[in-house]
Amino acid sequence: MSGSLGRAAAALLRWGRGAGGSGLRGPGARAAGSGAGGGSGSSEQLAALVKKNKVVVFLKGTPEQPQCGFSNAVVQILRLHGVRDYAAYNVLDDPELRQGIKDYSNWPTIPQVYLNGEFVGGCDILLQMHQNGDLVEELKKLGIRSVLLDEEKDQDSK
């Protein structure tokens, strides 16, 4: 991680850990595994995976134990918004899945985030969406209310 993205992600992660009582702790998303076995990197299978849930993340590791800083940042951003019901696929478990999802999205890096079957981007894009408020709006389109809206309301009433 370098430059302002690295500083912003580090600050976000520090903020997320220090926000006690805001519902950020507890179990993460369900680990959806690495697909249905052989050929898990095929375009048809990947299309089915990204459309199976409203929010789908391909990451290194699991939401409970991310194996890289960028995957951890994506998990933390989703937790900050209270998004718990999402499918997470560990690309470290399946080299075909790891390469297949890169080819499918035409995006060279992991993690990758999909909302309602549409590719959103990686850590940098999700962080930017979080910072400018677009993530709240995109989640709203999926019928997911960001808990940050409730926290803003609580702050306003004080």
Buried (B, 14 or more C-beta within 10 A) or exposed (E): BEEEBEEBBEEBBEEBEEBEEBEBEEEBBBBBBBBEEEEBBBEEBBEEBBEEBBBBBBBBBBBEEBBBBBBBBBBBBBBBBBBBEBBBBBBBBBEBBBEBBBEBBEBEEBBBBBBBBEBBBBBBBBBBBBEEEBBBEBBEEEEBBBBBBEBEEEEEEE
